[in-house]
Amino acid sequence: MMGSSRWKIAVVVFLSVAEILMPIEADEHEHTYTDKEEVVLWMNTVGPYHNRQETYKYFSLPFCVGTKKTISHYHETLGEALQGVELEFSGLDIKFKDEVMQTTYCEIELDKAKRDAFVYAIKNHYWYQMYIDDLPIWGIVGEADENGEDHYLWTYKKLEIGFNGNRIVDVNLTSEGKVKLVPNTRIAMSYSVKWKKSDVKFEDRFDKYLDPSFFQHRIHWFSIFNSFMMVIFLVGLVSMILMRTLRKDYARYSKEEEMDDMDRDLGDEYGWKQVHGDVFRPSSHPMIFSSLIGSGCQIFSVSFIVIVVAMIEDLYTERGSMLSTAIFVYAATSPVNGYFGGSLYAKQGGRRWIKQMFIGAFLIPAMVCGTAFFINFIAMYYHASRAIPFGTMVAVCCICLFVILPLNLVGTILGRNLSGQPNFPCRVNAVPRPIPEKKWFMEPAVIVCLGGILPFGSIFIEMYFIFTSFWAYKIYYVYGFMMLVLVILCIVTVCVTIVCTYFLLNAEDYRWQWTSFLSAASTAVYVYMYSFYYYFFKTKMYGLFQTSFYFGYMAVFSTSLGIMCGAVGYVGTSAFVRKIYTNVKID
Ligand SMILES: *[C@@H]1O[C@H](CO)[C@@H](O)[C@H](O)[C@H]1NC(C)=O
């Protein structure tokens, strides 16, 4: 027993590494068939219609298996394992272009326990999912009558398969044969297969699963247009305000320059120039701060690359390939994290860089794995197929230790050596300047809360589409929109944090690093609040498992988004701060 599980882990680790090396070619199928060649119907999962992410093994319901037993082995990829894909052979005998009349393939002996299992599934609107040649098929388990007393099971699966040349291009399933569930009876399950010539091209066979009327709805175009207008307005506003105010500030400062010392002592110097001896003082908690910035830069590059890949390749046509790609890109972009985190830490005069590197490298993986681990416990209790297999967990840990960590180390060393010098335009004074009293709305906490509103406003319509495709049966495919939204989000975030920082520095408060990070990151708080609204008004989830699953993963998503926005805001703002202090003359 021990030996076999260890062997299984070795295989999973090997497969995952192989998959990391060639992530796109994970499929074993050629997708071409000769006449009478075996076509496999894989049973995947069952689960409530209202939550696409809660799934159980198909055979966790007491369905029966067909008679055919011999089947070539199915290899599972890492992305599939993490998403709870569990393909099992249906036992149905299907051959390419071979018609099958209605045939009984097995019988269920319905005792009380089995009946209760089916009734529970029917009451919760369970759907099951199957695959033929990678095409997903959904079917409903059963139906209750109006007053909810009698429950019926659909027993006849009528498959109509469209072929174009030697390829399968279309599958339709019709459920028939409604049978009332009465304990201690036998229920015969049957199927039939009809083959039809079809004109659908192989490349277009996934088109019928996409929902253009949903994703390319007027609202979606309108929101993009709206956000775009907002960007133009905001960029114009920011550059106008800053140009005018900065020019005025510079003029004032140079006039003061010309006054003699007497006058200057009497003169009222104020504004951001006053804090020139403190703006480049290291932030508080430099270790965690630079780790956050490094991780945020990495999340940004992962999002960018994955969206570009998704725009080029139709990732939705292969199970789990989106997740596999994301994991691969995450591992491969680890040097980015090390570079930005390490160089920032060195600039801030940090000495314990090895500790910083560990924190930076494992911040995001620990957050994601911690949440997944917690939800896994609950999933195991409910026997959901979402419970991540032990071997997969080991594989993920191996990737963290043997891929992500070394690449981070490379990035950190590069970052420390190439741009680790604190070459700031102004010297840092030995003694910190006291921060003067200011109006309540200039307090960093208030600025942080207000900072996220505009960035959130530019993305929340897109959030609706992303949430809906994640939690309901819609395939997200409009990655061009997503790319636009990402770009818009970054521009808005940078503009907003620059304005916030300008006001803060003008109030002679030099604690701008954390303020700029947090004011951008507060977008995530609004997204998380929106996810509460979405949960209560747009989904029909309930129960401990669904609730913890939803809020757990939404928290992970929001936090990652927040760290990304924070890093983008900070990077933009620090360029701005450098710029304004480079141009001012300091005596
Ligand atoms: C499946 O159903 C759709 C819509 O009803 C139809 O256009 C298509 O021809 C059907 N395909 C097959 C193979 O029967």
The ligand as an SDF file (V2000), in Angstrom:
LIG
                    3D

 14 14  0  0  0  0  0  0  0  0999 V2000
  -27.0440   19.5560  -32.0650 C   0  0  0  0  0  0  0  0  0  0  0  0
  -28.0460   20.5260  -31.8030 O   0  0  0  0  0  0  0  0  0  0  0  0
  -27.9280   21.7180  -32.5400 C   0  0  0  0  0  0  0  0  0  0  0  0
  -28.9960   22.6970  -32.0880 C   0  0  0  0  0  0  0  0  0  0  0  0
  -30.1850   22.0680  -31.8290 O   0  0  0  0  0  0  0  0  0  0  0  0
  -28.0240   21.3910  -34.0510 C   0  0  0  0  0  0  0  0  0  0  0  0
  -27.8660   22.5820  -34.7880 O   0  0  0  0  0  0  0  0  0  0  0  0
  -26.9400   20.3990  -34.4130 C   0  0  0  0  0  0  0  0  0  0  0  0
  -27.0510   20.0210  -35.7640 O   0  0  0  0  0  0  0  0  0  0  0  0
  -27.0450   19.1680  -33.5390 C   0  0  0  0  0  0  0  0  0  0  0  0
  -25.9020   18.3120  -33.8080 N   0  0  0  0  0  0  0  0  0  0  0  0
  -25.9990   17.0160  -34.0240 C   0  0  0  0  0  0  0  0  0  0  0  0
  -24.7660   16.2750  -34.3010 C   0  0  0  0  0  0  0  0  0  0  0  0
  -27.0710   16.4680  -33.9980 O   0  0  0  0  0  0  0  0  0  0  0  0
  1  2  1  0
  1 10  1  0
  2  3  1  0
  3  4  1  0
  3  6  1  0
  4  5  1  0
  6  7  1  0
  6  8  1  0
  8  9  1  0
  8 10  1  0
 10 11  1  0
 11 12  1  0
 12 13  1  0
 12 14  2  0
M  END
$$$$
